[in-house]
């Protein structure tokens, strides 16, 4: 048996989204708040300086697993420390799926989505980390091994900073071998025909 002896969570500074929020808050961009005219101007209207939560789980055999998630509203620590950790202490760390189900069912009072699932996901990552370390194998091997030798990727920048700059950025990505790109748009359906 490899029972869980402690669960800790700490805030670990800015996530990639936190860095983007600061750097790109003045860029025009379609956002979920675009239906409200006062929020149509910039990405900063709905973006905030989010951080990361790092969950660390230790077992009686001295194995430590680490998982992380976005923690934009600092809710993860409260969820893990205040509730979810109690459901883990003393449990067998190798029962990853069963523990996930327990945590998911226990999250009903606060919604089974959003921050609750972020917290559960960070715990899940830490438990899989423990499982891999216990087995002496990478987690992908525990999940059935590789399916493909290669994984398709795409470039994900292309912010709306002017047509010429975006076009040059796209050409640069093609030159680097990318076959697909994710673009962000400064207008959308809320802007009518011009936005489409």
C-alpha positions in Angstrom: 0.0 0.0 0.0 1.2 3.5 -0.8 -1.2 5.8 1.2 -1.3 9.5 0.8 0.1 11.3 3.9 0.0 15.0 2.8 -1.5 17.3 0.2 -0.2 20.8 -0.2 -0.9 23.6 -2.6 1.0 26.8 -3.2 0.6 29.7 -5.5 3.5 29.8 -8.0 3.3 33.2 -9.5 2.2 34.1 -13.0 1.1 31.5 -15.5 1.4 32.0 -19.2 -2.0 33.7 -19.1 -0.8 36.1 -16.5 2.1 37.1 -18.7 -0.2 37.4 -21.7 -2.6 39.5 -19.7 0.1 42.1 -18.9 1.7 42.1 -22.3 -1.4 42.0 -24.5 -4.1 43.8 -22.5 -4.3 46.6 -25.0 -4.7 44.4 -28.1 -8.1 44.5 -29.7 -9.5 41.0 -29.6 -12.8 39.2 -29.7 -13.7 38.1 -26.2 -16.7 36.5 -24.4 -17.7 40.0 -23.2 -18.0 41.5 -26.6 -21.8 41.6 -26.4 -21.3 44.5 -24.0 -20.1 47.6 -25.7 -18.1 48.8 -22.7 -15.9 45.7 -22.9 -15.2 45.6 -26.6 -12.1 47.7 -26.7 -9.3 45.4 -25.5 -8.4 42.0 -24.2 -7.7 43.6 -20.8 -11.5 44.0 -20.4 -11.9 40.4 -19.4 -8.3 39.1 -18.8 -6.6 39.3 -15.5 -3.2 38.6 -14.1 -3.7 34.9 -13.3 -1.3 32.6 -11.6 -0.6 28.9 -11.2 -1.3 26.6 -8.3 1.1 23.7 -7.7 -0.3 20.7 -5.8 2.2 18.4 -4.1 1.1 15.0 -2.8 3.3 12.8 -0.6 2.9 9.2 0.2 4.0 7.0 3.1 6.7 5.5 0.9 8.2 8.9 0.4 7.1 9.4 -3.2 6.1 12.9 -4.1 3.8 13.7 -7.0 3.4 17.2 -8.5 0.5 18.7 -10.5 -0.4 22.2 -11.5 -3.3 24.2 -12.9 -4.3 27.8 -13.6 -5.4 29.7 -10.5 -6.7 33.0 -11.7 -9.0 33.7 -8.8 -6.8 32.1 -6.0 -9.6 29.5 -5.5 -7.5 26.4 -5.9 -5.8 26.6 -2.5 -9.1 27.0 -0.7 -10.6 24.1 -2.6 -7.7 21.8 -2.0 -6.8 22.8 1.5 -10.4 23.4 2.7 -12.1 20.3 1.2 -10.5 18.0 -1.3 -7.3 17.1 0.6 -9.5 15.6 3.4 -10.8 13.1 0.8 -7.3 12.1 -0.1 -5.3 11.7 3.2 -5.0 8.0 4.1 -6.2 6.8 0.7 -4.2 4.6 -1.7 -2.4 6.8 -4.1 -2.6 4.2 -6.9 -6.4 4.4 -7.1 -6.2 7.3 -9.5 -9.5 6.9 -11.2 -11.4 6.1 -8.1 -10.0 9.2 -6.3 -10.8 11.4 -9.3 -14.4 10.1 -9.1 -14.6 10.8 -5.4 -13.3 14.3 -5.8 -15.7 15.0 -8.7 -18.7 13.8 -6.8 -17.7 15.8 -3.8 -17.4 19.0 -5.9 -21.2 19.1 -6.5 -21.8 21.9 -4.0 -19.5 24.3 -5.9 -20.4 23.4 -9.4 -18.3 20.5 -10.9 -16.7 22.9 -13.4 -14.3 25.9 -13.5 -12.0 26.2 -10.5 -13.3 22.9 -9.0 -12.2 20.9 -12.1 -8.9 22.9 -12.2 -8.2 21.8 -8.6 -9.2 18.1 -9.3 -7.0 18.2 -12.5 -4.0 19.4 -10.6 -4.5 16.6 -8.0 -5.0 14.1 -10.8 -1.7 15.1 -12.4 0.1 14.7 -9.1 -1.5 11.2 -8.6 -0.4 10.1 -12.1 3.1 11.5 -11.3 3.2 9.2 -8.2 1.9 6.3 -10.3 4.6 6.7 -12.8 7.3 7.1 -10.2 6.0 4.0 -8.3 6.0 1.9 -11.5 9.3 3.3 -12.7 7.7 4.3 -16.0 6.6 7.4 -17.8 2.9 8.2 -17.4 2.3 7.8 -21.1 3.4 4.1 -20.8 0.9 3.6 -18.0 -1.8 5.0 -20.2 -1.2 2.4 -23.0 2.0 3.7 -24.6 2.6 5.9 -27.7 0.0 5.7 -30.5 2.0 7.9 -32.9 5.6 8.8 -33.4 4.7 12.4 -34.2 2.2 14.9 -33.0 0.8 17.6 -35.3 1.4 21.1 -33.9 0.3 24.6 -34.9 1.6 28.1 -34.4 -0.4 30.0 -31.8 0.3 33.7 -31.9 -0.9 35.9 -34.8 -2.3 38.6 -32.7 -4.3 41.4 -34.4 -1.5 44.0 -34.6 -1.9 45.0 -38.2 -2.3 43.1 -41.4 1.3 43.4 -42.6 2.8 42.3 -39.3 0.4 39.3 -39.1 1.2 38.4 -42.7 4.9 38.4 -42.0 4.5 36.4 -38.8 2.5 33.8 -40.8 5.2 33.6 -43.5 7.8 33.1 -40.8 5.7 30.2 -39.3 5.4 28.6 -42.8 9.2 29.0 -43.2 9.6 27.2 -39.9 7.5 24.3 -41.2 4.2 24.9 -39.5 1.2 23.7 -41.6 -1.5 25.3 -39.4 -1.8 28.5 -37.4 -4.3 29.7 -34.7 -5.3 33.3 -35.3 -7.0 35.7 -32.9 -9.5 38.2 -34.4 -10.2 41.8 -33.4 -13.8 41.5 -34.5 -16.6 38.9 -34.5 -20.3 38.3 -34.9 -21.1 41.1 -32.5 -19.6 43.6 -35.0 -22.2 42.6 -37.6 -21.3 41.9 -41.3 -18.0 43.9 -40.9 -16.9 41.6 -38.1 -17.4 38.5 -40.2 
